Amino acid sequence: MVLPEKVNLRVAVNGAAMFEYLTIGRMNGHTLRVLQVENRTLDFHTHETSDELFYVMEGAFSIEFEEGAVSLNAGDMLIIPKGIRHRPVVTECVKCLLIELDGTLDAGNTGGGIVT
């Protein structure tokens, strides 16, 4: 048996380029990515086939919905159900963990970020 490899989220996110959605693992058809981003507001979008999880490692930002916004700070987690229109609004440097079904992120919903 080969032992699984651990991942240090802080090391991984600090090694990611700004606006790079860096894949750090896969689990049961889901992709886990870390992201370092600042001063970016994405267009409103939906993920029709997947919920999306944001876990804030450092910094603070908000996610806007048609009905209002949710503010997230370091240590907060938010799951956005599939089919819900939303957009992240980031005004400072934020480091996050994102989890969604494989293939959910694309050029239309990453704000021009690099998906690796």
Phi, psi and omega in degrees: 000136175265129180290142176294151179267137177278158177232129174268113184299322180295316179296316181298311183292325178289339177272350180281143174290156176302133179069019177260123174274093188269117179289126180245352178178167176226145181208120174049045178081008179248149176252134175252126181227150169252154185213137174241121186214151174211153175046058183217132172238121180276160173290155173299138180204169175230158170245107188288334186243003185214137165291162179226131180251131172246129171238121183273116179274318179214148176088193182208146175201178178233158173241121180269143175235169178298333183266355183150198184226154175241124177273135180239137178236169179310130181095347180277151177227143177220133174253123178260117180296148178303146178084358181266123178291133182203166172204131173287141176234112186242125180244355178221176179290126181231141176238125187227160165251131178242139176227127177204169177300145176309136176086002182289316182282139176209178184300335181281347182228018178248000180065028180086006178292160180268125179258117179237000000 
